[in-house]
């Protein structure tokens, strides 16, 4: 169930991957970038900058959503244990 006050970003439903345990909406970071590339004809760099500053950078406080990144990319960044 979606939590009362959960933030839903306008025009980014295609990037929703689910809900967290608190009912906040989870968005896929790379899908958000893709939305801006396709819809707004931004380059990859422009779209990433836009998402970082105008979506994630909003830091809307209570009800702020979770962003996830590709598991494989995260594991690659973490390296060997």
C-alpha positions in Angstrom: 0.0 0.0 0.0 1.3 3.4 -0.9 2.0 5.6 2.1 0.1 8.8 2.6 2.4 11.6 1.6 4.6 9.3 -0.6 6.1 11.5 -3.3 5.2 10.6 -6.9 7.2 12.4 -9.5 5.2 13.8 -12.4 5.9 12.1 -15.7 8.2 9.4 -14.2 5.7 6.5 -13.7 7.7 4.5 -16.3 10.6 4.5 -13.9 8.7 3.1 -10.9 9.9 -0.4 -9.8 7.8 -0.8 -6.7 7.4 0.2 -3.0 9.7 0.0 -0.1 8.6 -1.5 3.3 7.2 1.9 4.4 5.1 2.4 1.3 7.4 4.9 -0.4 7.7 4.7 -4.2 11.0 3.2 -5.5 12.3 4.6 -8.8 15.0 3.1 -11.0 17.6 5.8 -11.5 18.6 4.7 -15.0 14.9 4.5 -16.1 14.4 8.1 -14.9 17.4 9.2 -16.9 16.0 7.3 -19.9 12.7 9.1 -19.6 14.4 12.5 -19.9 16.5 11.3 -22.8 13.6 10.0 -24.8 10.8 12.4 -23.8 12.9 15.6 -23.6 15.6 14.7 -26.1 18.4 15.2 -23.6 21.8 13.7 -23.9 22.8 11.1 -21.3 24.9 13.7 -19.4 22.1 16.3 -19.5 19.5 13.7 -18.3 21.8 12.5 -15.4 22.5 16.1 -14.4 18.8 16.9 -14.5 17.8 13.9 -12.4 20.6 14.5 -9.9 19.7 18.1 -9.3 16.0 18.5 -10.1 14.7 15.1 -9.0 17.0 13.6 -6.4 18.3 17.1 -5.4 14.8 18.1 -4.4 15.2 16.3 -1.1 11.5 16.8 -0.3 11.8 15.5 3.3 9.0 13.3 4.7 7.7 10.9 2.1 10.8 11.3 -0.1 11.2 8.4 -2.3 13.9 5.8 -2.7 16.1 5.5 -5.8 17.7 2.3 -6.9 20.5 1.6 -9.3 21.2 -1.5 -11.3 22.4 -4.3 -9.0 25.2 -5.4 -11.3 26.6 -1.9 -11.5 26.5 -1.6 -7.7 28.3 -5.0 -7.3 30.9 -3.9 -9.8 31.5 -0.7 -7.9 31.8 -2.6 -4.6 34.4 -5.0 -6.1 35.5 -8.2 -4.4 34.8 -8.8 -0.8 
